[in-house]
Amino acid sequence: MTLRDDPTWYRDAIFYEVYVRGFADSDNDGSGDLAGVIDHLDYLHWLGVDCIWLLPVLRSPQRDGGYDISDFYSIQPEYGSLDDMRRLLHEAHARGMRVICDLVVNHTSDQHPWFQEARSGPQSPKRDWYVWSDDPSRYGDARVIFVDTEHSNWSWDPVAGAYYWHRFFSHQPDLNYENPAVQEAMLDVVRFWLDLGLDGFRLDAVPYLFEAEGTNCENLPATHAYLKRIRAEVDAHYPGRVLLAEANQWPSDVAAYFGSGDECHMCFHFPLMPRMFMALRREERYPITEILAQTPEIPEGAQWALFLRNHDELTLEMVSDAERDYMYGEYARDPRMKLNLGIRRRLAPLLDNGRRQMELFYGLLLSLPGTPILYYGDEIGMGDNIYLGDRDGVRTPMQWSGDRNAGFSRSDFARLYLPPLMDPVYGFQACNVEQQQRSNSSPLQWLRRFIQIRKGRPVFGRGAFEVLGASNPSVFAFLRTLEDEVILCVNNLSRFPQPVELDLRRFDGRSPVELVGRVPFPRIGDLPYLLTLGPHGFYWFQLEPPA
Amino acid sequence: MTLPTDLRRLPGLERALHDYLPRQRWFAGAAPVATAELVATVWLRRRSPAAAVTVVDVTCTDGTAARYALLLGLRPASEPLPPAPAAALLELADAPAAPEWLVYDGLADPTILLDLLARTHPGQTVTGAGAAVRFAPAPGGGPGPAAPPQTARLLAADQSNSAATYDDRWFLKWFRRLWPGLNPELELPLLLLGNGFTALPRPVGSITLELADGPATLALIQTHLGTGSDGLALALTSLRDLFGDLREDADGELPLPVTVDQVLQGQGSSFEPHAAHLGHLTAALHLALARGGDDPATRARTGGVRELTAWASQTESMLAALLARGDPQLASLATHRSRMHAAIRAIGTLATAGQLIRVHGDYHLGQVLRTDNGWHVLDFEGEPARPMAERRQLASPLRDVAGMLRSFSYAAEVALRQQTTPADPAWRSLEPYGREWTRRCQRRFLDTYQDRVRGTGLLPDAPAAVAKLLTAFQLEKALYEVRYEVDHRPEWVTIPLNGIARICSPKAG
């Protein structure tokens, strides 16, 4: 098998997010590693994954899950070596899969030699690689993001005798992108990994690269200009590699990270996800359709990255205060479930382990305009452990089987980086890959089937999107259209059965064929098209032209 | 085969109208038609399909009279009819000259509908026998469409008017019953847009009939907001979820573990956020209406004793008329009689009625539409059964507010009736939740409304005065509902009667 040579492959792809530490432990030291990922490439291929996104694997003191990089040129030792990375890329490519990796461009660890050198004295050549100040009131309009742990974006460094700027944890000083040397250094990092064969980056925290007084220090023009430089480098020397931007902003601001097709290839659509949960609980489509209506058109070739959950908390930064209170009330009844401005829980527990709700959500993820990103473990409905600190609750070991340590590692239990889930509902005895692969009716098999249906149809990744109105607020119907192919998706957000009448007259004469069983439905005529949906039910139809 | 200039000379037409009119949903008469007289004909097209605007004066055998506007389509009998409901066809079969021409409802003919639209931009006037028809673009409605719509079709008939759509982008609203004067459905949206309120369908064009006794709005073309859900559908969704939870609990025969208040507090599908949005929307609507326009009939003024007394006496006489029916279904009205009298008279003692402004006039959850772009207000024509002069009168904005408050109560009662019947034991356990749902929505709606209008002078300053007016207007609305339900849906008359009971003794629930 070889890689598709279409440079816009990412529009048809299924992404899968891997937390390397928690995925599979090949050397039984209690922590997952790259070799462990290689061991399970066949599983990911079987599931239908096209691109693996590795959470940070670069060397780091690991005070923030690896988002605190101390060396941009080597792999975290317990994860393996550069050779392991080369082997992973080779093995993935041989299966037709790609691999991208988290790259933190905004900041480094305070353990990074650059920072250590910078703090040593005002004359240090690296001093100007970070943002220093004697006055911690500068850039006062910038919000504090990790409100649970940080009180200011400035911290005092007694060694340097000055305050340094950090948008995230205080052990993560921001790089100074005003300095051309920093800009060049980061481009070198990008080239190094792409030369190694990596298929792209998930660019962490991109809105914050530059600062300017009197602004909120987010989405500044200079930041966009630098990202365009990275893109130009990719286009010139590494065609077919992808840049996926993490910009937790409103859709209109995020869209700017696509540039005019000359910045990032993909951006996460952050506000959509909390609104899907809101819509489900309210049994009405408007929280979703409203945010989609506010989502601007994006340049040709650009693509939204969609997700239901990820390795972070379910972020509620991009909702109103009232909506945030609502989400806390509905999905974080226990205060332990909250973190920063979000909810630290996995998909299955958020949906009360409701099988129909999860299927509906995956149905939406796979049919809304964008590229779906699955989070490891969510394909089998893994749970979380809210009694672990920070975001560790959603980063417990992957549950491969009912064996010791969930089949994740043969190390001593006490040596595991985190304990696997062992409760009767979500624990690895009840919920694991092996058992779900054996059962045709399992959530895993169900999801795989729908992934396969999507994969054969570029319309899902590339087609136009149009919401079909219906007076029933609980029904969310939309069209995906690519040239002659028309897919109709009809979703019931209510836990009760619902009827809906759709105005499909413009497809008069076409026959809806349901995509799972290829079941033909009555031909579309001049009258409103009546459908009935079961609780949380949904249909995907292909509207076939008359023979 | 030539068509007469005056359609009265088309044999059998007036006769055919006798049968045709009572079959139409928009026909207001309750008794058989006694006479149907064509008083005006304006030909729009004389080639097939021909089309004429006709004005018909109808008297019924019970002595009631009304004037209707018809758009007749005519095709030679040799041609096929457009695809249209059978009800659209006028049966001229028994006429001697038939079947030379087939006569039908012109609104069912896409060719004629598109012809109407084409005439509104840039506008023209067509003169005929006894009348003229004036087509005009809406002032400020902008130029015509860059790409004119290609399709048109008649939608299902409404009770008072007929609607058609152009490419699902625009709506045509044809007012069936003809009242002399400017229709608020055209007037108020223009006024509101001018005053910065944009959450409504925009008028695009209008068709006016010029008769000897003055102009009358015949039809209106406005933008289509896109499909959405009206407030009632969303309220029922919220209530369905609430009652659904409770039924699941009640079926287990376990005592509900929490209080009514706690259940509503934690309701994930609460309607309260929507009620708050509607409170804002309604306040914005009223503040824009209060700014008025060039026409003196739209300028706000302060209401005083004269209006307060008039409102009180109108409500009193409605109550008296209902009591005089001696209907046993209305027995509970008599129980609350003295409290109602007190509540109605209470407004007579107020110093001021607050501002009198143009109001929506028929405001309830079915008149607000949620789309992907937020909430919108629909249907400014007021109550279609009233003459234009009455509908265009200044009134207290609290009348609209009272309408919405009653509507929350209606939604809860309707939802309850979807779940159960009064004879079912579940009724008694569910009802308090519906009442609490209503109370919370009403309070959120009212709180946000009052927050927004505070300090603008729209309402009387004294909270007690506002409360008294709201009580009186809710009673008036509820009495109106009683009259309607008793005549049309007697099984639902308990809804407004329960409402009256609660309005009269608010502490009870």
Interface residues (C-beta under 8 A of the other chain):
Chain A: R281 R282 E283 E284 Y286 T289 E290 L292 A293 A322 Y326 G329 E330 V467 L468 G469 A470 S471 N472 P473 S474 S494 R495 F496 D503 D526
Chain B: P83 D168 G226 T227 G228 S229 D230 A233 L234 T237 S238 R240 D241 G244 G266 G268 S269 P273 R370 T371 D372 N373 G374
